[in-house]
Amino acid sequence: MQTMKVKWDAIYREKETVPSAALVLQQNQHLLPAKGVALDLACGQGGNALLLAEVGLDVLAYDISAVAIEQLQQTAKENGLVIDAQTRNIIASPPGKSSLDILVVSYFLDRTLTSHLIDALKPGGLLFYQTYCQQKVQQQGPSNPNFLLKDNELLQLFSSMKVRVYREESLLGDHQKGWRNQALLVAEKE
């Protein structure tokens, strides 16, 4: 895991972009509750965490990169937002059971965590998930298939949850239009 930490610290040292929330959260934020505990898992610079804090939720943000966490803490401070941002190896230390009302995962995939993610949600809790697919129009995101979703895989991984929003257009139709390269899911825990 130390190699992953070093890799991501180096990436975030070079990154000068302003973090923004994943489209799954931007386009479906009207589904968020008025209050509750939200976690931006593998948060990077914290675009999701910032949006969640702006709408008034109690926000946690975890990432393996201390550099990314420091950047998020600085951005939150500059914007007067309260975010509990922590450097954390989420594979070794996933969120606790029934501790979250909202869980956001974007551009991260570790299939071994699926049951932990579901367990972390309280009944009625919402999962917002968005990441890259194996069937891509452009070469975006990782190239290693271990970090890319198979066709309809998000639906299978979270099949115990109620699907509220799902989108994955794959290679159908006009590749210059629509939702390409990624899948997104909003699901509710029963």
C-alpha positions as CSV (number, residue, x, y, z in Angstrom):
1,M,0.0,0.0,0.0
2,Q,2.9,2.4,0.6
3,T,3.6,2.3,-3.2
4,M,0.0,3.4,-3.9
5,K,0.3,6.2,-1.3
6,V,3.6,7.4,-2.9
7,K,2.0,7.2,-6.4
8,W,-1.1,9.2,-5.5
9,D,0.8,11.8,-3.4
10,A,3.0,12.5,-6.6
11,I,-0.1,12.8,-8.8
12,Y,-1.8,15.3,-6.4
13,R,1.4,17.3,-6.0
14,E,1.3,17.9,-9.8
15,K,-2.5,18.5,-10.1
16,E,-3.6,22.1,-10.2
17,T,-7.2,21.7,-11.1
18,V,-10.1,22.9,-9.0
19,P,-11.9,19.9,-7.7
20,S,-15.5,19.4,-8.9
21,A,-18.1,16.9,-7.8
22,A,-18.8,13.8,-10.0
23,L,-21.7,14.1,-12.4
24,V,-23.6,11.4,-10.5
25,L,-23.7,13.7,-7.5
26,Q,-24.1,17.0,-9.4
27,Q,-27.1,15.7,-11.5
28,N,-28.8,13.9,-8.6
29,Q,-28.1,16.1,-5.6
30,H,-31.8,16.7,-5.3
31,L,-32.0,13.2,-3.9
32,L,-29.8,14.1,-0.9
33,P,-31.5,14.3,2.5
34,A,-31.6,17.7,4.4
35,K,-29.3,16.3,7.1
36,G,-27.1,13.3,7.8
37,V,-23.6,11.9,7.6
38,A,-22.0,11.6,4.2
39,L,-18.7,10.1,3.2
40,D,-16.6,10.9,0.1
41,L,-14.6,7.6,-0.3
42,A,-11.3,7.8,-2.1
43,C,-12.0,11.5,-2.2
44,G,-8.9,12.8,-4.0
45,Q,-9.1,16.6,-3.8
46,G,-12.6,16.3,-2.5
47,G,-15.0,17.7,-5.1
48,N,-17.8,15.5,-3.8
49,A,-17.0,16.4,-0.2
50,L,-17.2,20.1,-0.9
51,L,-20.6,19.8,-2.6
52,L,-21.9,17.6,0.3
53,A,-20.7,20.2,2.8
54,E,-22.2,23.1,0.8
55,V,-25.7,21.5,1.1
56,G,-25.3,21.2,4.9
57,L,-24.4,17.5,5.5
58,D,-21.9,16.3,8.1
59,V,-19.0,15.3,5.8
60,L,-16.2,12.8,6.1
61,A,-13.6,12.4,3.3
62,Y,-11.1,9.6,3.2
63,D,-8.1,9.2,0.8
64,I,-4.8,7.3,0.9
65,S,-3.0,10.5,-0.3
66,A,-1.9,12.9,2.5
67,V,-1.3,15.5,-0.2
68,A,-4.8,15.3,-1.5
69,I,-6.2,15.5,2.1
70,E,-4.1,18.6,2.8
71,Q,-5.4,20.2,-0.4
72,L,-9.0,19.4,0.5
73,Q,-8.6,20.8,4.0
74,Q,-7.2,24.0,2.6
75,T,-10.0,24.4,0.1
76,A,-12.6,23.7,2.7
77,K,-11.1,26.3,5.1
78,E,-11.0,28.9,2.3
79,N,-14.7,28.3,1.6
80,G,-15.8,28.2,5.2
81,L,-16.8,24.5,5.1
82,V,-16.4,21.9,7.7
83,I,-15.1,18.6,6.4
84,D,-13.5,15.8,8.5
85,A,-10.8,14.9,5.9
86,Q,-8.6,12.0,6.9
87,T,-5.7,10.1,5.3
88,R,-6.9,6.6,5.4
89,N,-6.3,3.3,3.7
90,I,-9.9,2.4,3.0
91,I,-9.2,-1.1,1.9
92,A,-7.6,-1.9,5.2
93,S,-10.0,0.2,7.2
94,P,-13.4,0.6,5.5
95,P,-16.2,2.7,7.0
96,G,-18.0,1.2,10.0
97,K,-21.4,-0.6,9.8
98,S,-24.5,1.5,9.6
99,S,-22.5,4.7,10.0
100,L,-23.5,6.6,6.9
101,D,-26.6,8.2,5.4
102,I,-24.8,9.0,2.1
103,L,-21.8,7.3,0.4
104,V,-20.2,8.8,-2.7
105,V,-17.6,6.8,-4.7
106,S,-16.2,8.2,-7.9
107,Y,-13.3,7.0,-10.0
108,F,-12.4,4.2,-7.6
109,L,-13.1,0.5,-7.9
110,D,-12.2,-2.3,-5.5
111,R,-14.7,-5.1,-5.8
112,T,-13.7,-6.6,-2.4
113,L,-15.1,-3.5,-0.7
114,T,-18.7,-3.9,-2.0
115,S,-20.2,-5.7,1.0
116,H,-18.4,-3.2,3.3
117,L,-19.9,-0.3,1.4
118,I,-23.4,-1.6,1.6
119,D,-23.0,-2.4,5.3
120,A,-21.7,1.1,6.0
121,L,-25.0,2.6,4.9
122,K,-27.9,3.0,7.3
123,P,-31.3,1.7,6.2
124,G,-32.6,4.2,3.6
125,G,-29.0,5.4,3.0
126,L,-28.0,6.4,-0.5
127,L,-25.0,5.3,-2.6
128,F,-23.8,7.6,-5.4
129,Y,-21.3,5.7,-7.6
130,Q,-19.5,6.7,-10.8
131,T,-16.5,5.2,-12.5
132,Y,-14.9,4.0,-15.8
133,C,-16.0,1.0,-17.9
134,Q,-14.1,-1.5,-19.9
135,Q,-16.1,-0.6,-23.0
136,K,-14.9,2.9,-23.7
137,V,-15.1,5.2,-26.7
138,Q,-12.0,7.2,-25.6
139,Q,-9.0,6.1,-23.6
140,Q,-9.9,7.9,-20.3
141,G,-9.2,6.6,-16.8
142,P,-7.2,3.5,-16.0
143,S,-6.3,0.9,-18.6
144,N,-6.0,-2.0,-16.2
145,P,-9.3,-4.0,-16.4
146,N,-9.2,-4.7,-12.7
147,F,-10.1,-1.0,-12.2
148,L,-12.7,-0.9,-15.0
149,L,-16.4,-2.0,-14.8
150,K,-17.7,-4.8,-16.9
151,D,-21.0,-4.3,-18.7
152,N,-23.7,-3.7,-16.1
153,E,-21.3,-4.6,-13.3
154,L,-22.5,-1.8,-11.0
155,L,-26.0,-3.2,-11.1
156,Q,-24.6,-6.7,-10.2
157,L,-22.3,-5.4,-7.4
158,F,-25.1,-3.6,-5.7
159,S,-28.0,-5.9,-6.6
160,S,-29.2,-6.0,-3.0
161,M,-30.0,-2.2,-3.2
162,K,-32.9,-0.4,-4.8
163,V,-31.8,1.3,-8.0
164,R,-32.9,4.9,-8.2
165,V,-30.7,6.1,-11.1
166,Y,-28.5,4.1,-13.5
167,R,-26.8,5.1,-16.7
168,E,-24.3,3.2,-18.9
169,E,-24.6,3.7,-22.7
170,S,-21.6,1.6,-23.6
171,L,-20.8,1.6,-27.3
172,L,-24.4,2.0,-28.6
173,G,-25.4,4.5,-31.2
174,D,-23.6,7.7,-32.0
175,H,-20.4,7.7,-30.0
176,Q,-20.1,11.5,-30.2
177,K,-23.2,12.0,-28.1
178,G,-24.5,10.9,-24.8
179,W,-22.9,9.3,-21.7
180,R,-19.7,7.5,-22.7
181,N,-16.8,5.7,-21.0
182,Q,-18.4,5.5,-17.5
183,A,-21.3,4.1,-15.6
184,L,-23.2,5.8,-12.8
185,L,-25.6,4.5,-10.1
186,V,-27.7,6.0,-7.3
187,A,-29.0,3.2,-5.1
188,E,-30.9,3.1,-1.8
189,K,-30.3,0.6,1.0
190,E,-33.4,-1.2,2.1
